[in-house]
Amino acid sequence: MEQGALHGIRVIDLTTILMGPMATRMLADHGADVIRVETTIGDSTRNGLPSRHFGMSGLSLNLQRNKRSLSIDLKHAAGRQVILDLVATADVLVTNMRAAALERLGLDERAVNAVNPALIYCRANGFGSGGPYQDKAAYDDAIQAASGLAGLFTATNGRPTYVPSVVADKITGLYVVQAVMAALIHRHNTGNGQNIEVPMFETMVSFNLVEHLRGAAFEPAEGPFGYERLLSPARRPYATADGFICLLPYSDNNYRDFFDFIGQSDLADDERFATHNARVAHTTELYDLIAEAAATKSTEIWVEFCDKASIPAAKVMELSEFANDPHLAEVGLVQVADHPTEGGYNYVRDPVIYSDSPTGLRRHAPRLGEHSAELLNELGYGAEEISALVADGVVTIASP
């Protein structure tokens, strides 16, 4: 496989659970040498179920691919020294540990910058430093609640609701990747490293306000928070004669074609539906009308019509149906790969296509400590020193 865009960049992955590991996985997919620094027992994503062997969960097979694993006790002085030796060779360090924990371990920004001033030190935390929430614990559900995302559902179903996805973790992970990439370009241009903070709370509030700031964008406000169309209880997948579908006419032409198709051409000139702003103001009436029409035809008939009329539409799918999706099969988004210890598994490739710097599967997810000895050798540790670290419980090495 060709080298990725980040070939030659070394990243220390001092993260756990999902947000950080997803971000560093994306960097690894681009060819970075990502070294996953793990405790001597691993974290919950590694040790969760289902699995074929303990420590190799289904979640971790894709989340930890293209990385090397160093299993080490950071609370031990010798373990801390190994990490500082590693820092001296690195370009980027990503962590989601809280500031107080990093300071206790001697791996805070000041200590790490002293070892490698050109390092890009990226800390993804729950709440930004300097505010009253800075020391609060944060997981995805808490951030969905605090950021207003869960509260948006009150308008649509009468009560706050969590999105059934770790959406705050994943979105913040994308911001981590963006921040690291920008810092790498900055260092390329100036030679300077820098410290970066990516707080989940602020990231998600900013994310939610993109469309929901609305009239509150003005000072004084010209209207309330919230995009009316998105908050209508009528905005939902519609029942067809044999299933469920998303029907989303959007442009004026879309609506003229849609109204013609359902035999109500006169609605295109109805003042409630004639313009975009009018349709937004009457979203619930409009979507109730679409729901009534949707039930009269099969999903297949709706999709065929909408495709011909360039109206966005999609059958509502279950995740279990993707294995039979013709488009996904043709583009090869999910492929069966063969892990050296776990056997066959579904490898979900990077969905982005690059013409000159492709991403791909360069190495399978490692076992806990699979590369500990290899990495210590690279840092100049001899066989006796490595054996002593293992004997003292500082380092774990995966069995052959």
C-alpha positions as CSV (number, residue, x, y, z in Angstrom):
1,M,0.0,0.0,0.0
2,E,1.1,3.6,-0.7
3,Q,2.3,5.7,2.1
4,G,-0.4,7.9,3.7
5,A,-0.3,11.7,4.0
6,L,1.0,11.5,7.6
7,H,3.8,8.9,6.9
8,G,6.8,9.9,9.1
9,I,4.6,11.5,11.8
10,R,4.7,9.9,15.2
11,V,1.7,10.2,17.5
12,I,1.5,9.2,21.1
13,D,-2.1,8.1,21.8
14,L,-2.6,8.6,25.5
15,T,-6.4,8.3,25.3
16,T,-9.1,5.9,26.4
17,I,-12.7,4.9,25.6
18,L,-13.8,6.3,22.2
19,M,-13.3,10.0,21.5
20,G,-9.5,10.0,21.6
21,P,-9.0,6.5,20.1
22,M,-11.3,7.4,17.2
23,A,-9.3,10.6,16.5
24,T,-6.0,8.8,16.6
25,R,-7.3,6.0,14.5
26,M,-8.0,8.5,11.8
27,L,-4.5,9.8,12.1
28,A,-3.2,6.2,11.9
29,D,-5.3,5.6,8.8
30,H,-3.4,8.4,7.2
31,G,-0.2,6.7,7.8
32,A,1.0,8.2,11.1
33,D,2.9,5.9,13.5
34,V,0.4,5.9,16.3
35,I,1.6,4.4,19.5
36,R,-1.3,3.6,21.8
37,V,-0.1,3.9,25.4
38,E,-2.2,1.6,27.5
39,T,-2.4,0.6,31.2
40,T,-1.2,-2.9,32.0
41,I,-4.9,-4.1,32.0
42,G,-6.3,-2.1,29.0
43,D,-9.5,0.0,29.0
44,S,-13.2,-0.9,28.7
45,T,-13.3,-0.6,24.9
46,R,-10.5,-3.2,24.7
47,N,-11.9,-5.5,27.3
48,G,-15.6,-5.2,26.5
49,L,-17.9,-7.8,24.9
50,P,-18.4,-9.4,22.5
51,S,-15.0,-10.8,21.9
52,R,-13.3,-14.0,20.8
53,H,-10.4,-13.5,23.2
54,F,-10.3,-11.3,26.3
55,G,-8.9,-7.9,25.5
56,M,-9.9,-7.9,21.8
57,S,-13.4,-6.7,21.7
58,G,-15.4,-6.2,18.4
59,L,-15.3,-2.4,19.0
60,S,-11.5,-2.3,19.4
61,L,-10.9,-4.2,16.1
62,N,-11.7,-1.1,14.0
63,L,-11.0,1.5,16.7
64,Q,-7.4,0.5,17.3
65,R,-6.3,-0.6,13.8
66,N,-3.1,0.8,12.3
67,K,-1.7,1.4,15.8
68,R,1.1,-0.1,17.9
69,S,0.5,-0.9,21.6
70,L,2.7,0.0,24.5
71,S,1.4,-1.4,27.8
72,I,2.9,0.5,30.7
73,D,2.3,1.6,34.3
74,L,2.5,5.4,34.1
75,K,2.4,5.7,37.9
76,H,5.8,4.0,38.2
77,A,8.8,6.3,37.9
78,A,10.4,4.0,35.3
79,G,7.2,4.0,33.3
80,R,7.0,7.8,33.3
81,Q,10.6,7.9,32.1
82,V,9.8,5.6,29.2
83,I,7.0,7.9,28.1
84,L,9.3,11.0,28.3
85,D,11.8,9.1,26.2
86,L,9.0,8.4,23.7
87,V,7.9,12.0,23.8
88,A,11.4,13.1,22.7
89,T,10.8,11.1,19.5
90,A,7.2,12.2,18.8
91,D,5.5,14.9,16.7
92,V,2.1,14.8,18.4
93,L,0.7,13.7,21.8
94,V,-3.1,13.3,22.2
95,T,-4.7,12.7,25.6
96,N,-8.1,12.9,27.2
97,M,-6.8,12.7,30.7
98,R,-7.8,15.5,33.1
99,A,-5.3,18.2,33.8
100,A,-4.9,17.2,37.5
101,A,-4.1,13.6,36.6
102,L,-1.6,14.6,34.0
103,E,0.1,16.9,36.5
104,R,0.3,14.1,39.1
105,L,1.9,11.8,36.5
106,G,4.4,14.5,35.5
107,L,3.0,14.5,31.9
108,D,1.4,17.9,31.9
109,E,2.1,20.4,29.2
110,R,5.0,22.1,31.0
111,A,6.8,18.8,31.7
112,V,6.3,17.5,28.2
113,N,7.2,20.7,26.4
114,A,10.5,20.8,28.4
115,V,11.4,17.4,26.8
116,N,10.2,18.3,23.2
117,P,9.4,22.0,22.5
118,A,8.4,21.2,19.0
119,L,5.7,18.7,20.1
120,I,2.0,19.3,19.3
121,Y,0.3,18.5,22.6
122,C,-3.5,18.1,22.2
123,R,-5.7,17.6,25.3
124,A,-9.3,16.7,24.7
125,N,-11.2,17.4,27.8
126,G,-14.8,17.6,29.0
127,F,-15.0,21.4,29.7
128,G,-12.6,24.2,28.8
129,S,-9.9,25.3,31.3
130,G,-10.6,28.5,33.1
131,G,-14.3,28.0,33.5
132,P,-16.2,26.8,36.6
133,Y,-16.8,23.4,35.0
134,Q,-13.2,22.7,34.1
135,D,-12.8,19.9,36.7
136,K,-16.1,18.1,36.1
137,A,-16.2,14.6,34.8
138,A,-17.6,14.2,31.3
139,Y,-18.9,11.4,29.2
140,D,-21.0,11.5,26.0
141,D,-24.4,11.4,27.7
142,A,-23.5,14.2,30.1
143,I,-22.3,16.4,27.2
144,Q,-25.4,15.7,25.1
145,A,-27.4,16.9,28.1
146,A,-25.2,19.9,29.0
147,S,-24.8,21.1,25.4
148,G,-28.6,21.3,24.8
149,L,-28.6,18.4,22.3
150,A,-30.8,16.2,24.5
151,G,-33.1,19.1,25.3
152,L,-33.9,19.7,21.6
153,F,-36.0,16.5,21.6
154,T,-38.4,18.1,24.0
155,A,-39.9,20.0,21.0
156,T,-40.2,16.8,18.9
157,N,-41.3,14.1,21.4
158,G,-42.1,15.9,24.6
159,R,-39.1,15.0,26.7
160,P,-35.3,15.3,26.6
161,T,-33.7,12.3,24.7
162,Y,-30.2,11.0,24.0
163,V,-29.2,10.4,20.4
164,P,-28.6,6.6,20.3
165,S,-25.0,7.2,19.3
166,V,-21.9,8.5,21.2
167,V,-22.3,11.6,18.9
168,A,-20.5,14.0,21.3
169,D,-17.5,11.8,21.5
170,K,-17.3,11.3,17.8
171,I,-17.9,14.9,16.8
172,T,-15.3,16.1,19.3
173,G,-12.9,13.4,17.9
174,L,-13.3,15.0,14.5
175,Y,-12.4,18.4,15.9
176,V,-9.3,16.8,17.5
177,V,-8.2,15.5,14.1
178,Q,-8.8,19.0,12.5
179,A,-6.8,20.6,15.3
180,V,-3.8,18.3,15.0
181,M,-3.7,18.6,11.2
182,A,-3.8,22.5,11.5
183,A,-1.1,22.4,14.1
184,L,1.1,20.1,11.9
185,I,0.8,22.6,9.0
186,H,1.6,25.5,11.4
187,R,4.7,23.7,12.6
188,H,5.7,22.9,9.0
189,N,5.4,26.7,8.2
190,T,7.0,28.0,11.4
191,G,8.9,25.2,13.1
192,N,6.9,25.8,16.3
193,G,4.9,23.2,18.2
194,Q,1.9,24.2,20.3
195,N,-0.5,23.2,23.0
196,I,-4.1,22.6,22.0
197,E,-7.3,22.1,24.0
198,V,-10.4,20.6,22.5
199,P,-13.3,20.7,25.1
200,M,-16.3,18.5,24.4
201,F,-18.8,20.9,26.0
202,E,-17.8,24.0,24.0
203,T,-17.4,21.9,20.9
204,M,-20.9,20.6,21.1
205,V,-22.5,23.9,22.0
206,S,-20.9,25.5,19.0
207,F,-22.0,22.5,16.8
208,N,-25.6,22.8,18.0
209,L,-25.7,26.5,17.5
210,V,-24.8,26.3,13.8
211,E,-28.5,26.1,12.8
212,H,-30.2,26.5,16.1
213,L,-28.9,30.0,16.9
214,R,-31.5,31.4,14.4
215,G,-33.1,34.6,15.6
216,A,-31.0,34.7,18.7
217,A,-28.0,35.4,16.4
218,F,-29.0,39.1,16.6
219,E,-28.5,41.4,19.6
220,P,-31.1,42.1,20.6
221,A,-32.7,38.9,19.4
222,E,-35.0,38.9,16.4
223,G,-36.5,35.5,17.4
224,P,-36.0,32.5,19.6
225,F,-33.3,29.8,19.5
226,G,-34.2,26.7,17.3
227,Y,-34.6,26.0,13.7
228,E,-38.4,25.5,13.3
229,R,-38.3,22.8,10.6
230,L,-36.0,20.6,12.6
231,L,-38.0,21.0,15.8
232,S,-41.4,20.1,14.3
233,P,-42.9,16.9,15.8
234,A,-44.1,16.1,12.3
235,R,-40.4,15.8,11.1
236,R,-40.0,12.1,11.1
237,P,-39.7,9.1,8.7
238,Y,-43.1,8.6,7.1
239,A,-45.0,5.3,7.0
240,T,-45.5,4.1,3.5
241,A,-47.8,1.3,2.4
242,D,-45.1,-1.2,3.3
243,G,-42.4,0.4,5.4
244,F,-40.9,3.7,6.3
245,I,-39.2,6.4,4.2
246,C,-37.6,9.8,4.3
247,L,-39.3,12.1,1.8
248,L,-37.6,15.5,1.7
249,P,-38.7,17.8,-1.1
250,Y,-36.7,20.9,-0.6
251,S,-36.5,23.3,-3.5
252,D,-39.5,25.0,-5.2
253,N,-39.2,22.7,-8.1
254,N,-39.1,19.7,-5.8
255,Y,-42.4,20.7,-4.3
256,R,-44.1,21.4,-7.6
257,D,-43.1,17.9,-8.8
258,F,-44.2,16.4,-5.5
259,F,-47.6,18.1,-5.5
260,D,-48.1,17.1,-9.1
261,F,-47.3,13.5,-8.3
262,I,-49.9,13.3,-5.5
263,G,-52.6,15.0,-7.6
264,Q,-52.6,18.3,-5.7
265,S,-50.8,20.7,-8.1
266,D,-52.7,23.7,-6.7
267,L,-50.7,23.4,-3.5
268,A,-47.6,24.7,-5.3
269,D,-49.2,28.1,-5.3
270,D,-50.7,27.9,-1.8
271,E,-49.2,30.8,0.1
272,R,-48.3,28.5,2.9
273,F,-46.0,26.4,0.7
274,A,-45.0,28.6,-2.3
275,T,-41.6,29.7,-0.9
276,H,-38.9,28.3,1.3
277,N,-39.6,30.7,4.2
278,A,-43.3,30.1,4.0
279,R,-42.8,26.3,4.1
280,V,-40.5,26.7,7.2
281,A,-43.2,28.7,8.9
282,H,-45.8,26.0,8.2
283,T,-43.6,23.0,8.6
284,T,-46.0,21.0,10.7
285,E,-48.9,21.4,8.3
286,L,-46.6,20.6,5.3
287,Y,-45.1,17.5,6.9
288,D,-48.5,16.2,8.0
289,L,-49.6,16.5,4.4
290,I,-46.6,14.6,3.2
291,A,-47.2,11.9,5.8
292,E,-50.8,11.5,4.6
293,A,-49.6,11.1,1.0
294,A,-46.7,8.8,1.9
295,A,-49.0,6.2,3.2
296,T,-50.8,5.7,-0.1
297,K,-47.8,4.2,-2.0
298,S,-45.1,1.6,-1.5
299,T,-41.6,2.6,-0.5
300,E,-40.3,1.4,-3.9
301,I,-42.7,3.6,-5.8
302,W,-41.7,6.6,-3.7
303,V,-38.0,6.0,-4.2
304,E,-38.4,5.5,-7.9
305,F,-40.4,8.8,-8.3
306,C,-38.1,10.8,-6.1
307,D,-34.9,9.6,-7.9
308,K,-36.4,10.6,-11.2
309,A,-37.4,14.0,-9.8
310,S,-34.1,14.6,-7.9
311,I,-36.0,14.7,-4.6
312,P,-34.0,13.5,-1.6
313,A,-35.5,10.3,-0.4
314,A,-34.3,7.1,1.3
315,K,-35.8,3.9,2.7
316,V,-35.4,3.7,6.4
317,M,-32.7,1.0,6.9
318,E,-31.7,-1.1,9.9
319,L,-27.9,-1.4,10.5
320,S,-28.3,-5.2,10.0
321,E,-29.4,-4.5,6.4
322,F,-26.2,-2.9,5.3
323,A,-24.6,-6.2,4.4
324,N,-27.0,-6.4,1.5
325,D,-26.9,-2.8,0.3
326,P,-25.8,-2.8,-3.3
327,H,-24.1,0.6,-3.2
328,L,-22.0,-0.2,-0.1
329,A,-21.1,-3.5,-1.6
330,E,-19.9,-1.9,-4.9
331,V,-17.8,0.8,-3.1
332,G,-16.4,-1.7,-0.6
333,L,-17.0,0.3,2.6
334,V,-17.1,-2.8,4.7
335,Q,-14.7,-5.6,3.8
336,V,-13.9,-8.9,5.6
337,A,-10.4,-8.9,6.9
338,D,-8.4,-11.6,8.6
339,H,-6.9,-10.7,12.0
340,P,-3.9,-12.8,12.9
341,T,-5.4,-13.8,16.3
342,E,-9.1,-13.0,16.1
343,G,-9.8,-14.3,12.6
344,G,-12.3,-12.8,10.2
345,Y,-13.9,-9.5,11.1
346,N,-15.6,-6.6,9.3
347,Y,-13.1,-3.9,8.5
348,V,-14.9,-0.6,7.9
349,R,-12.6,1.5,5.8
350,D,-12.1,5.3,5.8
351,P,-15.1,6.6,3.7
352,V,-13.0,9.4,2.2
353,I,-11.3,8.7,-1.2
354,Y,-7.9,10.3,-1.9
355,S,-6.4,10.3,-5.4
356,D,-2.7,10.6,-4.2
357,S,-2.5,9.8,-0.5
358,P,-4.8,6.8,0.2
359,T,-5.8,5.6,3.6
360,G,-6.1,1.9,4.3
361,L,-5.5,-1.0,6.6
362,R,-1.8,-1.2,7.2
363,R,-1.8,-3.2,10.4
364,H,-4.6,-4.9,12.4
365,A,-5.6,-3.8,15.9
366,P,-2.8,-4.9,18.3
367,R,-3.1,-7.1,21.3
368,L,-2.3,-5.4,24.7
369,G,1.4,-4.7,24.8
370,E,2.0,-6.4,21.4
371,H,4.7,-3.8,20.5
372,S,6.1,-3.0,24.0
373,A,9.4,-4.7,23.4
374,E,9.7,-3.4,19.9
375,L,9.2,0.2,21.0
376,L,11.5,-0.1,23.9
377,N,14.2,-1.4,21.5
378,E,13.6,1.6,19.3
379,L,14.2,3.9,22.2
380,G,17.5,2.2,23.0
381,Y,16.5,0.0,25.9
382,G,18.5,-3.3,26.0
383,A,17.2,-6.8,26.6
384,E,18.2,-6.7,30.3
385,E,16.5,-3.4,30.9
386,I,13.3,-4.6,29.2
387,S,13.3,-7.8,31.2
388,A,13.6,-5.7,34.4
389,L,10.7,-3.5,33.4
390,V,8.6,-6.5,32.8
391,A,9.7,-8.2,36.1
392,D,8.8,-5.0,38.0
393,G,5.3,-4.9,36.5
394,V,6.1,-1.6,34.7
395,V,5.6,-3.0,31.2
396,T,3.4,-5.7,29.8
397,I,4.4,-7.7,26.7
398,A,1.8,-9.7,24.8
399,S,2.5,-13.4,24.7
400,P,3.5,-14.8,21.3
